[in-house]
């Protein structure tokens, strides 16, 4: 199943507006069983294989808008995990294609708000 930009949207959280801890959640808008589910990504890492043709993506995510039982069920569902991986891959690929290397709607381009003292 190919992911498109219409299959998701960014939902900026309203409960924490400080730039240092700004979070962006992703809402699934696709016409599938997970429509309306929101999630946020934690650690994301890529490891290039020995053939250097493909990279393996590892990530952590958390479902944020479901009751605890549904959240646990979704986070342990292999099909959902694969879908979320495809979604994340699309988000990263689209960012590189567009040259817009951030996720979400935050216009802050200062990667480190603290000044370096070196």
N, C-alpha and C positions, 0 to 999 in steps of 0.2 A: 504494500500500500504506500503510494508516494505521498509525501507530505507537501503541502503548499502553504504559502503565507496566509491564505484564508482559513487554514485549519487551526490557527491559534491567534491569540492577541495578548498584549502585555497589560497587566493590571498592577499599577503602582499602589503600594500599600499606603493607606492614609494614617495609620497609627504611629508611624515613625518617619518624620520628614527631615531628620538631620542628614546632611550629605555623607557623613562618615559611616552611617549605617543604613543608607538607603537600600531598600529591597525592591525587587521587581518580581512579581509572580506572573506565571504564564497560565492563561485560561485556554482550555481546549474548546474550540469552536466548531470542530469537524462534526459532520453528521455521522456519529458513531456512538457506541455505548458509553463513551466517556465524555460526551458533550457536557460542558459546564464545569468539569472538574478543574480546580486550580491547584497549581503546584509551584514550589520554588526549588531551585537547584542549589546544592551545597558544593562540595568539592568536585571539580571536574578535572580529569587528567587524560592525556593521550600518550600512548606508547607506540612508537613506530616499530613494526616487525622487522625481522632480519632482511626480508626482501625489499623493504622500504617502499613498497607499492601501496600498502594499506596501513592505517593506524588503528589501534584498538582504543576505544573510548571507554573510560570508566567514570562513573559519576554517582553522586548521592542526590536523592530528591526526597521531598516531603509533600504529601498532599495536604492542602491547607484549608479546604472548605467543606469537608465531609465529616459526618459523625465518626467517632473513634472506631467503631466496628467496620464501617465502610472504608475508612482510611487504611486500616490494617489489611483488609482484604485486597484493596487496590495495590498497596505497596508490595504485597506478596504475590500478586498475579503476574505470571511470566509474560503473558500477552501484553499486559499494560506496561510492564518494564521495557519490553522491546519497542512498543509504540513510543514511549517517552524517550528512549534512546534515539529512535528515528527522528523524533521531534527536535531533540537537542542537536543532532547532527545537521538538520535543516537550518536551525537557528544559527549555528556556527558557520556553515557554508554560506548562508545568505549574508551574514555580517562581513565575511571576507570578500564575497562578490561585490557588495556595495561599498566596501571600504569604510564601514561604520562598525567599529570594533567594540561596541557596547551592547548590552542587552537592556531593553526597556526604554522608557521615555525620559530618563534623567539627562538633562543637557549639560551637566557638570562634566567637564573634560579634565579637571585636575585630579590625577590619579592619587596624589598624596597631599592631603590638605596641610600637613605639617611641613614646615620648611626644614630642609636638611642643614645640619650645622657643620658639614665637612668643609 
